[in-house]
Amino acid sequence: MKQKCRLRKIIIAAILFIAAYFVPDFPEMRFAMFAAAYLLVGLEIIQKALRNIFHGQVFDENFLMSVATLGAFALGDYAEGVAVMLFYQVGEYFQSYAVAKSRKSIAGLMDIRPDYANIKKGGKIIKASPEEVIAGDVIVIRPGEKIPLDGTVTDGTSLIDTSAITGESLPREVGEGDEVISGCINLNGVIEVAVSRTYGESTVVKILDLVENASSQKAKVERFITRFARWYTPVVVIAAVAIAFLPPLLFAGETFRDWIYRALTFLVISCPCALVISVPLSFFGGIGAASRQGILVKGSNYLQALAETEIVVFDKTGTLTKGSFSVVKVEGCGLPAPQVLELAAYAGAHSSHPVSQSVRRAYGKEIDNSQIADFKEFPGRGVSARVNGIEVSLGNARLMEQIKADAYKGKLPGTILNLAVDGKFSGWIQIADEVKSDALQAVKELKAAAVRQIVMLTGDNKTAGQAVAEELGLDEVHCELLPAQKVEKMEQLLAEKSGQGKLVFVGDGINDAPVLARADIGIAMGGIGSDAAVEAADIVIMTDEPSKIAVAVRISRKTLRIVRQNIAFALGVKAIVLLLGVMGMATMWEAVFADVGVSVIAILNSLRALSIKK
């Protein structure tokens, strides 16, 4: 509504401005038309200037524009006075449009805020505010509804649209036992969810907080522009006063009218609008572009710092790897591999250990429990059971030693499960944490982005850590580290970087929080990862994809290029036109271009920060 009102004022003022030129024989009417046009577009600016003066903020762009245009009217240059205000308002309109456009990508996230939750109580469904739901309540989510709170599916299956949270375009299928996060949209089935967190602790609230507070953390260049404008404006006003009065007083033949006009032109040219508007707008656009990619940046200072990335340090489990066990290889010794896997699945059928669960997943068939007897579990070693009357033992080398059977002697990354049938070694299964599908792409793109060193710090054993490092082509790897030792290694790496370079740490677990906080920039992987990691991080990758780090670096560097272009362009044009203005070779019309024209061009350039090539 405010935008439409401003546009109407601009159009009416422009019509009056043009029409005034067609009544040259009626100077009073011409003045009235110019004055009406001026008040339409200039009254708001004058009111702002007066209001700011009473609040102690004298020297700002409103003050400069008011003094310059009222001075032009006093000198009888009505057309120029109106033109300055008219084009200034055009510039303001473009600025509002640009801000609205860049805000739209971030404001789109606000649509993830749920309106209500359907609580299931005593066979009835009650519609309530999400804030009223407590952990443990069961909520019902129908097709087309937003998931209001984080939780676990207890009944039903459905496809959910996670794009608002993760940026992932493909829907995800969920069923009983799967975790769902707030802010996603249920697409086709009715599901019941046991709530795991209250609304205040939910994913959707955390994301909204991150986005809403992002603009409060200013980049160095933004803080410089703010300080620059604070000192620059009073200096300009003093210089304008000197230009207006010193030459006529010091040099014979010089007139006050001529030099006051030059001083007013100088004031219009010197308005720092292009810098004050375009620099924050560029960073805002960069943050918006990142959010559309599922990358949440907590402030423009982190976006600027990311452009200077020199060293990237990764955690392994859950960051470069999936963080879940899976069967990598099955080998038989006297038995075929499929039979080894089948016997292993049956032997561990009653175990809740993640290793046994991964074997059952790899087997993929229904287990007939009637074939299993005498199940035993040996903590830290393995399991045994009688399967169809056969004694089957499954576990590590210590279990094999206990039953006096041979064991696999080689060295492979991950966990080796030995299988013994009736006390005789019969095969082995390799279980390892899988490398994420885009981890290699992430490393390649970071190296292509001129990142000098890519390092991995992990608490995992050397065999597993070095295997991942070799597969991905990392520059350095340090294994078997405790959280405190990770911080020590981080300190060493920080000492190795150059003065301007930045060190980025990427992790996902609670034990990563200390290093995330210590790094120049901490990046947390996964929107539903550790709360402590997300809290300590400066940037959150909602999609859980390491390749998005290179995307974030590209966005930050593009944003910084646009900021530098705007600063160079604005200062360069202003310097030239200011010099021409003082020499009497630039009129108010050139001043309008140096102020409003430069602002509009800088704003339009800033909008490029919103887009990023995939």
Secondary structure, 3 states (H helix, E strand, C coil): CHHHHHHHHHHHHHHHHHHHCCCCCCHHHHHHHHHHHHHHHHHHHHHHHHHHHHCCCCCCHHHHHHHHHHHHHHCCCHHHHHHHHHHHHHHHHHHHHHHHHHHHHHHHHHHHCCCCEEEEECCEEEEECHHHCCCCCEEEECCCCECCCCEEEEECCEEEECHHHHCCCCCEEECCCCEECCCCEECCCCEEEEECCCHHHCHHHHHHHHHHHHHHCCCHHHHHHHHHHHHHHHHHHHHHHHHHHHHHHHCCCCCHHHHHHHHHHHHHHHCCHHHHHHHHHHHHHHHHHHHHCCEEECCHHHHHHHCCEEEEEEECCCCCEEEEEEEEEEEECCCCHHHHHHHHHHHCCCCCCHHHHHHHHHHCCCCCHHHEEEEEEECCCEEEEEECCEEEEEECHHHHHHCCCCCCCCCCCCEEEEEEECCEEEEEEEEEEEECCCHHHHHHHHHHCCCCEEEEECCCCHHHHHHHHHHHCCCEEECCCCHHHHHHHHHHHHHHCCCCCEEEEEECCHHHHHHHHHCCEEEEECCCCCHHHHHHCCEEECCCCCCHHHHHHHHHHHHHHHHHHHHHHHHHHHHHHHHHHHCCCCCHHHHHHHHHHHHHHHHHHHHHHHCCCC
